[in-house]
Amino acid sequence: MDAIEMIKERRSIRKFKDKKVDREIMREIVDISRWAPSWVNYQIARYTLVDDEEIIKKLATEGVNGFVYNIDTLKNAKGVAILSFVKGKSGKLDLEKDDYATSKANVWEVFDAGIACQTFCLAAHAKGIGTCIMGVIDEKSISKIINLPQEETVAALIVYGYEDGHPSPTPRKDIDEIMRFVDR
């Protein structure tokens, strides 16, 4: 599968077959994901994978702010990747100083996490694993459930598994709505 096809064919998957993904496949996906670019190559993304049904249920009941759509997806999932990142690095050129090199300051951490998240989802898709990124989350509850190291914060939950059906593409905006050239 080439990169353009992969980008166009990947979908958010919310229905999964009743089959766990082998941990070795997930290891391969994370191994690919670690090649995602990051600020000054700090590589702040971290992946905590959960395939234990009881922990997934706990994430569904305590980790998504009661958002029914996410609860239903988690109840169907056979695996969840908690994407977190190490705080206080992205956006800095010198880690010994408090100064940020960008006006975005520590917001660049979220940018790096987003790049890592998309890389993870594309790697999973290339390996035949469906994913869905969840942003309506309770990061404090999730951190407690998975015992996340204190220097990290949760960026997103990524539910994963073998697809039970592949959704049709959703409409996209016309290119002229999203692109502009600037001339003198």
Secondary structure, 3 states (H helix, E strand, C coil): CCHHHHHHHCCECCCECCCCCCHHHHHHHHHHHCCCCCHHHCCCEEEEEECCHHHHHHHHHHCCCCCHHHHHHHHHCCEEEEEEEECCCCCCCCCCCCCCCCCCHHHHHHHHHHHHHHHHHHHHHHCCCEEEEECCCCHHHHHHHHCCCCCEEEEEEEEEECECCCCCCCCCCCHHHHCCCCCC
